[in-house]
Amino acid sequence: MPISIDDFGSTNDENISLITIKLNSGFSASFSQYGAAIVRIICKDIKGEFSDVVQGYDSVEGYVNGGSCQGAVIGRFANRIANATIDIDNKKYQLNANCGKHLLHGGNVGFQNSIWEIESLGENFVEFSYLSQDMDAGFPGNLRVKVKYTVENDSVRIDYYAAADKKTAVNLTNHAYFNLSGKHDSQVNDNILQIDADMITIPDEMNVPTGEFKDVTETIFDFRKPRAIGENSYDHNFVLNGFKGLENKDIFKASSLYDPKSGRIMHCYTNKPGIQVYTANGLNEIGKGNVFMPSRSSICLETQYFPDSPNQKSFPYKYLDIGEEYSFTTIYKFEVGKDL
């Protein structure tokens, strides 16, 4: 089970390493120090042919200059916070507003735009670490973050950990763009999607939750039974049925995705309460191999707390206090078949 460390280019006069872990099955995954990003996941199709199912770039330069957070760990708070403000113990914090008057993905310089340390390496894992300084993007507390990628059984497991020296808000996710066909210029409209969710959080015109929920029955959001994604554009938070409370860390299946052309299937497991489904509606970039990545050529399945959770009392959320550990897991499991 070889693990390799390669030069991925440099930024800000720092060399960036790319860590690749390959299994005996031929399945492999590559991770970058920049953004602690998933750069490649190479897996077989139903004919036994291998392709990369994650969009991205050929070197770190693309990740530095790209505008879509390809494959990266998002933080300090993934998704949106309304009016870029939070209230902790009756003290208001003004955050970095970078999406109109709101905060999106941690502000202008989130974790996705940062160089992470290689904390540890093993036969089938790499663990990255990052220190977010007190008042980074307006968030209180020095926050020490670790993200461990484990490659096993044709899957990529992501374990997120964080601890702080002040009570603070944290919400981590991974922003991988999946195209199971391996053809990164092709759209995913015919992909079959299943999500174990009876509700979504209702967004306003800026995609910030209103605090209310919508039953998915007889709507375009009902993926409880497998069906094609179609031509609808999604950037919505689904309320996962498998989530049983913040103290219950049991991992459950959140979603499954199937590409009928390649026969590739990806199951997503987690113990987080929500999954943001984004059909790459705004994607418009040149990616690996100088291939153009158009709108809707991939899908993101981002497990996380609900958007704007700190400001919504009806949402499952807990600030990270001193002496506590933020700890969640997500697994992307790959296989082949003729349907879900």
C-alpha positions as CSV (number, residue, x, y, z in Angstrom):
1,M,0.0,0.0,0.0
2,P,2.4,2.7,-1.2
3,I,2.2,6.4,-0.1
4,S,4.0,9.0,-2.0
5,I,4.8,12.7,-1.4
6,D,5.3,14.8,-4.5
7,D,6.0,18.5,-5.3
8,F,2.7,20.2,-6.1
9,G,4.2,23.7,-6.8
10,S,4.7,26.7,-4.6
11,T,2.8,29.7,-3.3
12,N,4.0,32.6,-1.2
13,D,7.5,31.2,-1.5
14,E,6.4,27.9,0.3
15,N,6.6,24.6,-1.4
16,I,3.4,22.6,-1.4
17,S,3.3,18.8,-1.1
18,L,0.8,16.4,-2.6
19,I,0.3,13.2,-0.7
20,T,-1.0,10.2,-2.6
21,I,-2.3,7.0,-1.0
22,K,-2.9,4.0,-3.3
23,L,-4.6,0.7,-2.3
24,N,-3.9,-2.7,-3.7
25,S,-7.2,-2.5,-5.5
26,G,-5.9,0.3,-7.7
27,F,-8.0,2.9,-5.9
28,S,-6.1,6.0,-4.9
29,A,-6.6,9.5,-3.5
30,S,-4.4,12.5,-3.4
31,F,-4.4,15.4,-0.9
32,S,-2.7,18.8,-1.0
33,Q,-1.3,20.9,1.8
34,Y,-2.9,23.9,0.3
35,G,-6.5,24.0,1.6
36,A,-6.0,20.4,2.9
37,A,-7.8,19.7,-0.4
38,I,-8.8,16.4,-2.0
39,V,-7.1,16.7,-5.4
40,R,-7.8,13.3,-6.9
41,I,-9.8,10.2,-6.3
42,I,-9.1,7.6,-8.8
43,C,-11.5,4.6,-8.9
44,K,-12.7,2.0,-11.4
45,D,-15.8,2.0,-13.5
46,I,-18.0,-1.0,-14.2
47,K,-15.5,-2.1,-17.0
48,G,-12.6,-2.0,-14.6
49,E,-11.1,1.2,-16.1
50,F,-9.8,3.9,-13.7
51,S,-10.5,7.6,-13.8
52,D,-10.3,10.6,-11.6
53,V,-13.8,11.5,-10.2
54,V,-12.9,14.8,-8.5
55,Q,-12.5,18.0,-10.4
56,G,-9.7,20.4,-9.7
57,Y,-6.3,21.6,-11.1
58,D,-2.9,20.2,-12.1
59,S,-0.9,22.2,-9.6
60,V,-1.3,24.4,-6.5
61,E,-1.4,27.5,-8.7
62,G,-4.9,26.5,-9.9
63,Y,-6.1,26.2,-6.3
64,V,-4.7,29.5,-5.4
65,N,-6.2,31.4,-8.3
66,G,-9.5,29.4,-8.7
67,G,-12.7,30.7,-7.3
68,S,-14.6,27.6,-6.5
69,C,-12.9,26.1,-3.4
70,Q,-12.2,22.9,-5.3
71,G,-11.8,19.9,-3.0
72,A,-10.8,22.1,0.0
73,V,-11.6,22.0,3.7
74,I,-13.9,25.0,4.4
75,G,-13.7,27.0,7.6
76,R,-13.8,28.5,10.1
77,F,-17.5,28.4,9.3
78,A,-18.7,26.6,6.1
79,N,-21.7,28.1,4.3
80,R,-23.4,31.3,5.3
81,I,-23.8,33.3,8.4
82,A,-26.5,36.0,8.2
83,N,-25.3,39.6,8.4
84,A,-21.8,38.3,9.2
85,T,-22.6,38.4,12.9
86,I,-22.7,36.0,15.8
87,D,-23.6,36.5,19.4
88,I,-21.6,34.5,22.0
89,D,-22.7,34.9,25.7
90,N,-24.3,38.3,24.8
91,K,-21.2,39.6,23.0
92,K,-21.7,40.4,19.4
93,Y,-18.9,39.6,16.9
94,Q,-18.7,41.2,13.5
95,L,-17.3,38.8,11.0
96,N,-15.8,39.2,7.5
97,A,-18.8,39.9,5.2
98,N,-17.8,38.6,1.8
99,C,-21.1,37.6,0.3
100,G,-23.0,40.9,0.2
101,K,-23.7,41.6,3.9
102,H,-23.3,38.0,4.8
103,L,-20.3,35.7,5.5
104,L,-19.7,32.7,3.2
105,H,-17.2,29.9,3.8
106,G,-15.2,31.6,6.5
107,G,-14.7,35.0,4.8
108,N,-12.3,36.3,2.2
109,V,-9.4,34.1,3.4
110,G,-10.9,30.9,4.7
111,F,-9.2,27.6,5.5
112,Q,-9.5,26.8,1.9
113,N,-7.0,29.5,1.1
114,S,-4.4,28.5,3.7
115,I,-1.4,26.3,3.8
116,W,-1.8,23.4,6.2
117,E,0.9,21.5,8.1
118,I,1.4,17.8,7.6
119,E,0.8,16.7,11.1
120,S,1.3,12.9,10.7
121,L,1.5,10.2,8.0
122,G,0.7,6.5,8.1
123,E,0.5,3.7,5.7
124,N,-3.0,4.7,4.6
125,F,-3.6,8.1,6.1
126,V,-2.5,11.7,6.2
127,E,-3.4,14.2,8.9
128,F,-3.2,18.0,8.3
129,S,-3.3,20.7,11.0
130,Y,-3.9,24.4,10.9
131,L,-3.9,27.1,13.6
132,S,-6.6,29.8,13.0
133,Q,-5.6,32.9,15.0
134,D,-7.8,34.7,17.5
135,M,-10.1,37.1,15.6
136,D,-9.4,35.5,12.2
137,A,-12.2,36.8,10.0
138,G,-13.7,38.1,13.2
139,F,-14.1,34.8,15.0
140,P,-12.9,34.7,18.6
141,G,-10.3,32.2,19.9
142,N,-7.2,30.5,18.7
143,L,-8.6,27.5,16.9
144,R,-6.4,24.4,16.4
145,V,-7.9,22.2,13.6
146,K,-6.9,18.8,12.4
147,V,-8.3,16.9,9.4
148,K,-7.4,13.3,8.9
149,Y,-7.9,11.5,5.6
150,T,-7.9,7.7,5.7
151,V,-8.0,5.7,2.5
152,E,-9.3,2.2,2.9
153,N,-11.8,-0.2,1.3
154,D,-12.2,2.0,-1.8
155,S,-13.3,4.9,0.4
156,V,-12.0,8.2,1.7
157,R,-12.8,8.9,5.3
158,I,-12.5,12.4,6.7
159,D,-12.2,13.0,10.4
160,Y,-12.5,16.6,11.5
161,Y,-11.2,17.8,14.9
162,A,-11.0,21.3,16.5
163,A,-10.4,22.9,19.8
164,A,-10.2,26.5,20.9
165,D,-9.0,28.7,23.8
166,K,-12.2,30.8,23.6
167,K,-15.8,29.9,23.0
168,T,-16.2,30.2,19.3
169,A,-18.2,29.1,16.2
170,V,-16.8,26.4,13.9
171,N,-18.4,24.4,11.0
172,L,-16.0,22.4,8.8
173,T,-16.8,20.6,5.5
174,N,-15.1,19.5,2.3
175,H,-15.9,21.1,-1.0
176,A,-15.0,18.3,-3.4
177,Y,-16.7,18.6,-6.8
178,F,-17.6,15.0,-8.0
179,N,-18.0,13.9,-11.5
180,L,-18.3,10.1,-11.4
181,S,-17.9,9.8,-15.2
182,G,-14.4,11.0,-15.0
183,K,-15.1,13.4,-17.9
184,H,-14.9,16.7,-16.2
185,D,-16.4,18.7,-19.1
186,S,-19.7,16.6,-19.0
187,Q,-22.8,17.6,-17.1
188,V,-24.2,15.5,-14.3
189,N,-27.9,15.9,-15.1
190,D,-28.4,12.2,-15.8
191,N,-26.7,11.2,-12.5
192,I,-29.1,9.4,-10.1
193,L,-29.2,10.9,-6.6
194,Q,-30.7,9.6,-3.4
195,I,-30.8,11.7,-0.2
196,D,-32.2,10.4,3.1
197,A,-33.9,13.7,4.0
198,D,-37.6,14.6,4.5
199,M,-36.9,18.3,4.7
200,I,-34.7,21.2,3.6
201,T,-34.0,24.5,5.3
202,I,-35.8,27.3,3.4
203,P,-33.4,29.8,2.0
204,D,-34.1,33.5,1.2
205,E,-33.0,35.3,-2.0
206,M,-29.4,35.3,-0.7
207,N,-29.5,31.6,0.1
208,V,-29.5,32.4,3.9
209,P,-31.9,30.2,5.9
210,T,-35.1,31.8,7.1
211,G,-35.2,29.4,10.1
212,E,-38.1,27.5,8.6
213,F,-38.2,24.0,7.1
214,K,-39.9,22.7,3.9
215,D,-41.2,19.2,3.5
216,V,-39.7,17.8,0.3
217,T,-42.8,15.8,-0.7
218,E,-43.9,16.5,-4.2
219,T,-41.1,19.0,-4.8
220,I,-37.9,19.0,-6.8
221,F,-36.1,18.4,-3.5
222,D,-37.5,14.9,-3.0
223,F,-34.6,12.5,-3.5
224,R,-35.8,9.9,-0.9
225,K,-36.1,7.5,-3.8
226,P,-33.3,7.5,-6.4
227,R,-34.0,9.8,-9.4
228,A,-32.0,11.8,-11.9
229,I,-30.7,15.2,-10.8
230,G,-32.2,16.7,-14.0
231,E,-31.8,20.3,-15.1
232,N,-32.8,21.9,-11.8
233,S,-30.1,23.9,-10.0
234,Y,-29.4,23.0,-6.4
235,D,-27.6,24.9,-3.7
236,H,-29.7,23.7,-0.7
237,N,-29.2,22.3,2.7
238,F,-31.0,19.0,3.3
239,V,-32.0,18.0,6.8
240,L,-30.7,14.4,7.2
241,N,-33.0,11.8,8.7
242,G,-30.1,9.8,10.2
243,F,-29.0,12.6,12.5
244,K,-30.1,11.7,16.1
245,G,-28.7,14.6,18.1
246,L,-25.4,16.4,18.7
247,E,-24.4,13.9,21.4
248,N,-25.0,10.9,19.1
249,K,-21.9,10.4,16.9
250,D,-23.1,7.2,15.1
251,I,-22.3,7.3,11.4
252,F,-25.2,6.9,9.0
253,K,-25.8,6.9,5.2
254,A,-26.7,10.4,4.1
255,S,-26.8,10.0,0.3
256,S,-25.9,8.0,-2.8
257,L,-24.9,9.1,-6.2
258,Y,-24.8,6.9,-9.4
259,D,-23.5,7.6,-12.8
260,P,-25.3,5.4,-15.3
261,K,-22.6,5.7,-18.0
262,S,-19.7,4.5,-15.9
263,G,-21.6,2.5,-13.4
264,R,-19.7,4.2,-10.6
265,I,-21.6,4.7,-7.3
266,M,-20.6,6.9,-4.4
267,H,-22.2,6.6,-1.0
268,C,-21.8,9.4,1.6
269,Y,-21.8,8.5,5.3
270,T,-21.6,11.1,8.1
271,N,-22.7,12.0,11.6
272,K,-23.4,15.6,10.7
273,P,-27.0,17.0,10.7
274,G,-27.1,18.4,7.2
275,I,-25.8,18.1,3.6
276,Q,-25.5,21.0,1.2
277,V,-26.2,19.8,-2.3
278,Y,-24.6,22.1,-4.9
279,T,-24.8,21.3,-8.6
280,A,-21.8,23.6,-9.5
281,N,-24.2,26.1,-11.0
282,G,-21.6,28.9,-11.1
283,L,-18.6,26.8,-12.2
284,N,-16.8,28.2,-15.2
285,E,-13.1,27.4,-15.1
286,I,-10.2,25.5,-16.7
287,G,-9.3,22.4,-14.7
288,K,-7.0,19.4,-14.9
289,G,-5.5,18.7,-18.3
290,N,-6.6,22.1,-19.6
291,V,-10.2,20.8,-19.7
292,F,-13.0,23.3,-19.3
293,M,-15.3,22.7,-16.3
294,P,-18.7,24.2,-17.2
295,S,-21.7,24.8,-15.0
296,R,-23.3,21.7,-13.7
297,S,-20.4,19.5,-14.6
298,S,-20.2,18.2,-11.0
299,I,-22.0,17.9,-7.7
300,C,-20.9,18.8,-4.2
301,L,-22.2,16.9,-1.2
302,E,-21.0,18.9,1.7
303,T,-21.8,17.5,5.1
304,Q,-22.1,20.2,7.8
305,Y,-24.1,22.1,10.4
306,F,-27.0,23.9,8.7
307,P,-26.1,27.3,7.3
308,D,-26.5,30.2,9.8
309,S,-26.8,27.7,12.6
310,P,-25.4,30.1,15.3
311,N,-28.3,32.5,14.6
312,Q,-31.1,30.0,14.3
313,K,-32.5,28.6,17.5
314,S,-34.4,25.9,15.8
315,F,-31.3,24.4,14.2
316,P,-29.1,21.7,15.9
317,Y,-25.9,23.6,16.8
318,K,-23.5,24.1,19.7
319,Y,-20.7,26.6,20.0
320,L,-17.3,25.1,20.7
321,D,-16.4,25.9,24.3
322,I,-13.0,25.8,26.0
323,G,-12.0,22.2,26.9
324,E,-14.4,20.7,24.3
325,E,-13.6,19.1,21.0
326,Y,-15.4,19.6,17.7
327,S,-15.4,16.1,16.2
328,F,-17.3,14.8,13.1
329,T,-16.7,12.2,10.4
330,T,-17.6,11.9,6.7
331,I,-16.9,8.9,4.4
332,Y,-17.2,8.8,0.6
333,K,-17.4,5.1,-0.4
334,F,-17.0,4.1,-4.0
335,E,-18.3,1.0,-5.8
336,V,-19.7,-0.1,-9.1
337,G,-23.2,-1.4,-10.1
338,K,-26.1,-1.1,-12.5
339,D,-28.3,1.0,-10.3
340,L,-28.7,2.2,-6.7
